[in-house]
Amino acid sequence: MTWVTAAVMRALVLTLFWIALAGWSADYAVYGVISVVLATAMSLALLPPHPPSPRTWLRRAVGTLTLLGWFLWQSARGGVDVALRALKPTVDADPQVVVAPLELPPGAARQVALILMNLMPGSMVQRMITEDGEPAHGPDRSPTHVELHTLSLSLGPAEQWRELQRRTRHAVDPGPGL
């Protein structure tokens, strides 16, 4: 029963997402149905359903809402900062690369944090590196740090990255202490 419920719920969410993006049009209905079926199947294959736990759902929902609010605030703040820097007669930018520790283990939380960091104005993850500063390529070279490219050190990219990782951990995999 868990698989059926998960498939129906995921298909419903993906259908709503499709409608929000493509609109309600008969011209695109076939594409929508095919996309939703394939995305639902892929979702079930990559993230198999597990028995529901209301406590985990509640902690994950609180963590996700907290992450979303923080992310939106940081994005708005960063966007205003970048705009003000661009509007000055002499652009106030001093591009730097900052190395910061990668605290999240491989998996969904790390991927979410990497994506969100790249969506924030003023800073982005340039690459993941190993302890010795080399690019993390291949199975024997697991990353321990990230290189953050930033417009200015005053944006605090390392602190922002640390806080983003903490909040993402609570949203994706909330522990009992949240």
Backbone as CSV, one residue per row, in Angstrom:
resi,resn,N_x,N_y,N_z,CA_x,CA_y,CA_z,C_x,C_y,C_z
1,MET,0.817,-1.189,0.000,0.000,0.000,0.000,0.867,1.263,0.000
2,THR,2.032,1.202,0.616,2.919,2.350,0.672,3.344,2.787,-0.718
3,TRP,3.659,1.835,-1.590,4.092,2.164,-2.956,2.979,2.845,-3.740
4,VAL,1.756,2.332,-3.607,0.623,2.911,-4.334,0.375,4.342,-3.851
5,THR,0.356,4.542,-2.541,0.144,5.875,-1.983,1.252,6.827,-2.425
6,ALA,2.488,6.371,-2.355,3.615,7.206,-2.769,3.514,7.565,-4.244
7,ALA,3.166,6.595,-5.080,3.050,6.853,-6.525,1.948,7.860,-6.813
8,VAL,0.800,7.698,-6.166,-0.320,8.620,-6.394,0.035,10.030,-5.921
9,MET,0.607,10.129,-4.729,0.958,11.452,-4.193,2.026,12.140,-5.044
10,ARG,3.035,11.405,-5.437,4.089,11.991,-6.261,3.560,12.402,-7.628
11,ALA,2.706,11.558,-8.216,2.119,11.889,-9.516,1.250,13.139,-9.404
12,LEU,0.526,13.268,-8.314,-0.315,14.449,-8.102,0.534,15.711,-7.996
13,VAL,1.584,15.655,-7.202,2.473,16.813,-7.050,3.132,17.157,-8.385
14,LEU,3.606,16.159,-9.109,4.255,16.410,-10.394,3.262,16.936,-11.437
15,THR,2.018,16.479,-11.370,0.992,16.994,-12.276,0.736,18.474,-12.004
16,LEU,0.612,18.821,-10.732,0.411,20.231,-10.369,1.604,21.078,-10.801
17,PHE,2.785,20.526,-10.654,3.995,21.232,-11.079,3.981,21.438,-12.595
18,TRP,3.592,20.403,-13.335,3.514,20.512,-14.793,2.510,21.597,-15.198
19,ILE,1.355,21.589,-14.558,0.318,22.579,-14.878,0.806,23.991,-14.551
20,ALA,1.519,24.135,-13.442,2.045,25.456,-13.075,3.055,25.951,-14.111
21,LEU,3.851,25.050,-14.661,4.865,25.445,-15.638,4.312,25.596,-17.051
22,ALA,3.510,24.640,-17.485,3.057,24.618,-18.880,1.648,25.159,-19.064
23,GLY,0.894,25.277,-17.981,-0.477,25.738,-18.099,-1.417,24.591,-18.416
24,TRP,-2.702,24.886,-18.378,-3.728,23.884,-18.632,-4.104,23.962,-20.098
25,SER,-3.446,23.176,-20.926,-3.680,23.219,-22.360,-3.744,21.800,-22.908
26,ALA,-4.756,21.553,-23.711,-4.900,20.227,-24.323,-3.748,19.938,-25.290
27,ASP,-3.145,21.007,-25.835,-2.035,20.832,-26.771,-0.837,20.143,-26.115
28,TYR,-0.676,20.347,-24.824,0.480,19.793,-24.125,0.130,18.625,-23.210
29,ALA,-1.113,18.190,-23.230,-1.559,17.138,-22.312,-0.783,15.841,-22.491
30,VAL,-0.524,15.441,-23.734,0.203,14.189,-23.976,1.613,14.285,-23.399
31,TYR,2.264,15.416,-23.638,3.611,15.614,-23.088,3.569,15.600,-21.561
32,GLY,2.551,16.218,-21.007,2.408,16.259,-19.555,2.230,14.886,-18.959
33,VAL,1.367,14.076,-19.556,1.120,12.727,-19.050,2.396,11.896,-19.113
34,ILE,3.078,11.945,-20.247,4.321,11.179,-20.397,5.366,11.655,-19.391
35,SER,5.518,12.968,-19.254,6.502,13.522,-18.315,6.192,13.138,-16.876
36,VAL,4.929,13.238,-16.497,4.544,12.907,-15.124,4.759,11.423,-14.843
37,VAL,4.398,10.555,-15.778,4.583,9.110,-15.584,6.072,8.780,-15.439
38,LEU,6.897,9.324,-16.336,8.332,9.043,-16.273,8.973,9.639,-15.011
39,ALA,8.592,10.864,-14.666,9.153,11.493,-13.464,8.725,10.747,-12.204
40,THR,7.483,10.279,-12.168,7.011,9.508,-11.016,7.783,8.194,-10.898
41,ALA,7.971,7.508,-12.018,8.729,6.250,-12.001,10.165,6.494,-11.549
42,MET,10.775,7.543,-12.076,12.153,7.856,-11.683,12.216,8.216,-10.202
43,SER,11.249,8.970,-9.732,11.193,9.340,-8.323,11.100,8.099,-7.430
44,LEU,10.245,7.163,-7.810,10.093,5.936,-7.021,11.349,5.069,-7.061
45,ALA,12.047,5.085,-8.197,13.276,4.292,-8.311,14.411,4.913,-7.504
46,LEU,14.519,6.236,-7.533,15.624,6.906,-6.847,15.374,7.107,-5.350
47,LEU,14.106,7.331,-5.000,13.751,7.523,-3.594,12.574,6.619,-3.245
48,PRO,12.848,5.337,-2.999,11.757,4.411,-2.686,11.000,4.865,-1.439
49,PRO,9.697,4.624,-1.422,8.913,5.024,-0.247,9.284,4.183,0.971
50,HIS,9.118,4.779,2.110,9.353,4.071,3.360,8.161,4.326,4.280
51,PRO,7.993,3.528,5.313,6.828,3.701,6.188,6.755,5.135,6.716
52,PRO,5.549,5.706,6.703,5.411,7.098,7.148,5.675,7.247,8.635
53,SER,6.286,8.354,8.977,6.546,8.688,10.365,6.156,10.153,10.572
54,PRO,5.020,10.400,11.210,4.569,11.778,11.389,5.603,12.681,12.082
55,ARG,6.366,12.118,13.011,7.387,12.943,13.691,8.454,13.400,12.709
56,THR,8.886,12.497,11.831,9.887,12.860,10.824,9.305,13.880,9.856
57,TRP,8.060,13.685,9.440,7.424,14.641,8.527,7.387,16.025,9.145
58,LEU,6.998,16.092,10.419,6.894,17.387,11.095,8.257,18.053,11.191
59,ARG,9.268,17.305,11.601,10.622,17.882,11.694,11.125,18.313,10.327
60,ARG,10.873,17.502,9.304,11.311,17.845,7.951,10.558,19.074,7.437
61,ALA,9.265,19.160,7.716,8.464,20.318,7.277,8.969,21.596,7.957
62,VAL,9.216,21.529,9.248,9.736,22.700,9.968,11.108,23.076,9.417
63,GLY,11.966,22.097,9.220,13.297,22.363,8.671,13.238,22.956,7.272
64,THR,12.326,22.436,6.449,12.194,22.930,5.076,11.661,24.356,5.056
65,LEU,10.645,24.643,5.871,10.106,26.004,5.926,11.137,26.993,6.464
66,THR,11.892,26.560,7.454,12.948,27.417,7.991,14.018,27.675,6.933
67,LEU,14.427,26.632,6.219,15.415,26.781,5.143,14.877,27.703,4.052
68,LEU,13.627,27.513,3.659,13.033,28.334,2.608,12.998,29.807,3.001
69,GLY,12.544,30.090,4.220,12.507,31.478,4.693,13.894,32.100,4.734
70,TRP,14.862,31.354,5.266,16.231,31.857,5.347,16.798,32.087,3.947
71,PHE,16.564,31.126,3.049,17.077,31.235,1.683,16.488,32.454,0.970
72,LEU,15.175,32.657,1.096,14.546,33.808,0.455,15.084,35.123,1.019
73,TRP,15.269,35.179,2.330,15.831,36.379,2.956,17.262,36.621,2.468
74,GLN,18.074,35.593,2.451,19.452,35.734,1.990,19.499,36.146,0.516
75,SER,18.617,35.587,-0.287,18.575,35.927,-1.710,18.178,37.379,-1.917
76,ALA,17.168,37.828,-1.179,16.735,39.228,-1.300,17.843,40.170,-0.823
77,ARG,18.423,39.853,0.319,19.518,40.668,0.855,20.701,40.709,-0.106
78,GLY,21.067,39.535,-0.635,22.185,39.454,-1.573,21.886,40.176,-2.876
79,GLY,20.645,40.067,-3.351,20.258,40.749,-4.583,20.342,42.261,-4.447
80,VAL,19.870,42.786,-3.321,19.958,44.233,-3.073,21.422,44.652,-2.984
81,ASP,22.230,43.871,-2.283,23.653,44.192,-2.152,24.344,44.225,-3.511
82,VAL,24.095,43.226,-4.331,24.713,43.164,-5.662,24.234,44.331,-6.524
83,ALA,22.944,44.644,-6.459,22.410,45.764,-7.236,23.048,47.083,-6.809
84,LEU,23.171,47.290,-5.514,23.790,48.531,-5.030,25.253,48.624,-5.451
85,ARG,25.955,47.519,-5.422,27.351,47.507,-5.867,27.446,47.860,-7.355
86,ALA,26.514,47.340,-8.155,26.540,47.577,-9.601,26.176,49.017,-9.955
87,LEU,25.370,49.666,-9.108,24.918,51.020,-9.407,25.912,52.114,-9.006
88,LYS,26.912,51.767,-8.238,27.916,52.759,-7.838,28.729,53.193,-9.059
89,PRO,29.215,54.438,-9.051,30.010,54.921,-10.191,31.201,54.010,-10.505
90,THR,31.861,53.545,-9.475,32.906,52.538,-9.669,32.393,51.266,-8.989
91,VAL,32.275,50.227,-9.760,31.685,48.982,-9.255,32.479,48.483,-8.059
92,ASP,31.757,48.277,-6.965,32.381,47.835,-5.717,32.438,46.307,-5.699
93,ALA,33.397,45.772,-6.408,33.561,44.319,-6.452,35.041,43.993,-6.339
94,ASP,35.317,43.029,-5.510,36.676,42.532,-5.346,36.570,41.007,-5.353
95,PRO,36.438,40.411,-6.530,36.219,38.957,-6.605,37.312,38.177,-5.879
96,GLN,36.876,37.204,-5.130,37.785,36.362,-4.356,37.317,34.913,-4.441
97,VAL,38.223,34.006,-4.130,37.872,32.599,-3.982,38.172,32.220,-2.541
98,VAL,37.162,31.680,-1.864,37.268,31.303,-0.465,37.113,29.794,-0.364
99,VAL,37.958,29.156,0.412,37.844,27.713,0.635,37.108,27.504,1.955
100,ALA,36.058,26.688,1.902,35.253,26.408,3.089,35.041,24.904,3.217
101,PRO,34.915,24.419,4.462,34.737,22.974,4.658,33.386,22.472,4.147
102,LEU,33.416,21.272,3.616,32.216,20.577,3.160,31.815,19.637,4.288
103,GLU,30.777,20.001,5.021,30.388,19.257,6.221,29.334,18.188,5.958
104,LEU,28.604,18.313,4.862,27.528,17.361,4.577,28.064,16.104,3.907
105,PRO,27.536,14.949,4.285,27.954,13.707,3.623,27.355,13.650,2.220
106,PRO,27.885,12.775,1.363,27.292,12.629,0.029,25.812,12.270,0.148
107,GLY,25.021,12.831,-0.740,23.596,12.536,-0.717,22.761,13.762,-1.002
108,ALA,21.475,13.649,-0.685,20.504,14.686,-1.031,20.803,16.021,-0.362
109,ALA,21.154,16.012,0.914,21.403,17.271,1.617,22.558,18.036,0.974
110,ARG,23.619,17.340,0.620,24.765,18.000,-0.016,24.363,18.589,-1.365
111,GLN,23.614,17.837,-2.153,23.208,18.324,-3.472,22.308,19.547,-3.367
112,VAL,21.374,19.519,-2.420,20.483,20.669,-2.210,21.296,21.894,-1.806
113,ALA,22.232,21.722,-0.883,23.053,22.854,-0.433,23.882,23.428,-1.581
114,LEU,24.473,22.563,-2.396,25.271,23.049,-3.536,24.414,23.836,-4.522
115,ILE,23.219,23.341,-4.793,22.319,24.030,-5.726,21.884,25.371,-5.153
116,LEU,21.466,25.383,-3.891,20.991,26.635,-3.288,22.099,27.679,-3.191
117,MET,23.313,27.247,-2.902,24.421,28.213,-2.816,24.644,28.879,-4.165
118,ASN,24.480,28.130,-5.237,24.677,28.698,-6.568,23.527,29.608,-6.994
119,LEU,22.410,29.548,-6.300,21.281,30.419,-6.612,21.319,31.732,-5.836
120,MET,22.175,31.821,-4.838,22.258,33.048,-4.042,23.125,34.089,-4.745
121,PRO,22.656,35.327,-4.791,23.428,36.390,-5.459,24.763,36.660,-4.758
122,GLY,25.788,36.868,-5.557,27.083,37.295,-5.032,28.082,36.197,-4.759
123,SER,27.645,34.963,-4.617,28.558,33.858,-4.328,28.095,32.605,-5.049
124,MET,29.048,31.733,-5.332,28.705,30.451,-5.952,29.796,29.428,-5.663
125,VAL,29.409,28.166,-5.725,30.383,27.092,-5.553,31.111,26.936,-6.883
126,GLN,32.416,27.139,-6.821,33.236,27.029,-8.025,33.580,25.574,-8.321
127,ARG,33.973,24.849,-7.271,34.267,23.421,-7.407,34.461,22.812,-6.032
128,MET,34.410,21.489,-5.995,34.693,20.759,-4.758,36.126,20.254,-4.855
129,ILE,36.831,20.334,-3.732,38.236,19.941,-3.719,38.515,18.985,-2.565
130,THR,39.669,18.328,-2.652,40.101,17.413,-1.598,40.886,18.189,-0.544
131,GLU,41.307,17.482,0.473,42.076,18.085,1.571,43.330,18.792,1.064
132,ASP,43.973,18.230,0.025,45.206,18.816,-0.498,44.961,19.886,-1.567
133,GLY,43.690,20.280,-1.759,43.382,21.359,-2.691,43.222,20.945,-4.139
134,GLU,43.266,19.656,-4.404,43.111,19.157,-5.770,41.633,18.946,-6.084
135,PRO,41.248,19.033,-7.361,39.847,18.772,-7.726,39.435,17.361,-7.312
136,ALA,38.207,17.253,-6.830,37.694,15.965,-6.364,37.037,15.228,-7.526
137,HIS,37.844,14.477,-8.274,37.338,13.682,-9.387,37.697,12.228,-9.135
138,GLY,36.756,11.366,-9.396,37.032,9.937,-9.249,36.623,9.421,-7.891
139,PRO,36.426,8.125,-7.780,35.934,7.526,-6.543,36.935,7.583,-5.388
140,ASP,38.218,7.646,-5.691,39.221,7.654,-4.623,39.561,9.067,-4.160
141,ARG,38.885,10.070,-4.674,39.181,11.458,-4.325,37.903,12.138,-3.822
142,SER,37.506,11.834,-2.605,36.268,12.422,-2.085,36.534,13.858,-1.614
143,PRO,35.596,14.766,-1.904,35.786,16.170,-1.554,35.657,16.419,-0.057
144,THR,36.444,17.347,0.433,36.373,17.750,1.835,36.093,19.247,1.963
145,HIS,36.277,19.987,0.889,36.079,21.438,0.896,35.412,21.888,-0.403
146,VAL,34.904,23.109,-0.384,34.394,23.739,-1.592,35.141,25.047,-1.798
147,GLU,35.311,25.407,-3.046,35.825,26.731,-3.379,34.624,27.598,-3.714
148,LEU,34.482,28.676,-2.982,33.369,29.600,-3.196,33.887,30.840,-3.900
149,HIS,33.314,31.151,-5.042,33.661,32.384,-5.754,32.699,33.450,-5.262
150,THR,33.220,34.597,-4.851,32.381,35.647,-4.311,32.758,37.004,-4.877
151,LEU,31.790,37.907,-4.937,32.063,39.262,-5.412,32.885,40.055,-4.414
152,SER,32.711,39.732,-3.139,33.427,40.456,-2.087,33.434,39.623,-0.817
153,LEU,34.502,39.709,-0.064,34.579,38.982,1.203,33.576,39.527,2.213
154,SER,33.124,40.775,2.013,32.153,41.360,2.938,30.805,40.636,2.888
155,LEU,30.557,39.838,1.860,29.329,39.052,1.782,29.350,37.857,2.735
156,GLY,30.513,37.527,3.262,30.641,36.415,4.198,30.285,35.067,3.603
157,PRO,30.894,34.699,2.477,30.495,33.450,1.814,30.734,32.194,2.650
158,ALA,31.813,32.137,3.403,32.094,30.933,4.201,31.054,30.765,5.308
159,GLU,30.684,31.864,5.957,29.670,31.802,7.013,28.306,31.437,6.421
160,GLN,27.999,32.017,5.276,26.743,31.727,4.604,26.683,30.240,4.216
161,TRP,27.783,29.705,3.712,27.861,28.291,3.338,27.680,27.392,4.553
162,ARG,28.311,27.739,5.657,28.189,26.933,6.882,26.729,26.906,7.358
163,GLU,26.086,28.078,7.374,24.692,28.150,7.819,23.759,27.418,6.850
164,LEU,24.030,27.537,5.572,23.222,26.840,4.567,23.318,25.327,4.751
165,GLN,24.498,24.818,5.006,24.667,23.379,5.231,23.898,22.925,6.472
166,ARG,23.967,23.716,7.533,23.269,23.367,8.776,21.757,23.310,8.545
167,ARG,21.231,24.329,7.892,19.789,24.390,7.658,19.341,23.299,6.676
168,THR,20.149,23.023,5.679,19.809,21.987,4.707,19.788,20.618,5.385
169,ARG,20.735,20.371,6.266,20.777,19.091,6.992,19.472,18.890,7.752
170,HIS,18.979,19.933,8.414,17.736,19.822,9.184,16.502,19.644,8.294
171,ALA,16.563,20.205,7.080,15.419,20.091,6.166,15.369,18.725,5.482
172,VAL,16.516,18.221,5.077,16.552,16.973,4.304,16.589,15.745,5.203
173,ASP,17.363,15.787,6.257,17.504,14.630,7.138,17.474,15.084,8.588
174,PRO,16.273,15.438,9.085,16.195,15.964,10.452,16.477,14.872,11.479
175,GLY,17.323,15.188,12.398,17.624,14.236,13.464,16.631,14.408,14.607
176,PRO,16.732,13.584,15.610,15.787,13.658,16.724,15.942,14.913,17.560
177,GLY,17.062,15.609,17.427,17.299,16.788,18.265,16.688,18.072,17.751
178,LEU,16.034,18.062,16.603,15.483,19.306,16.055,14.215,19.688,16.750
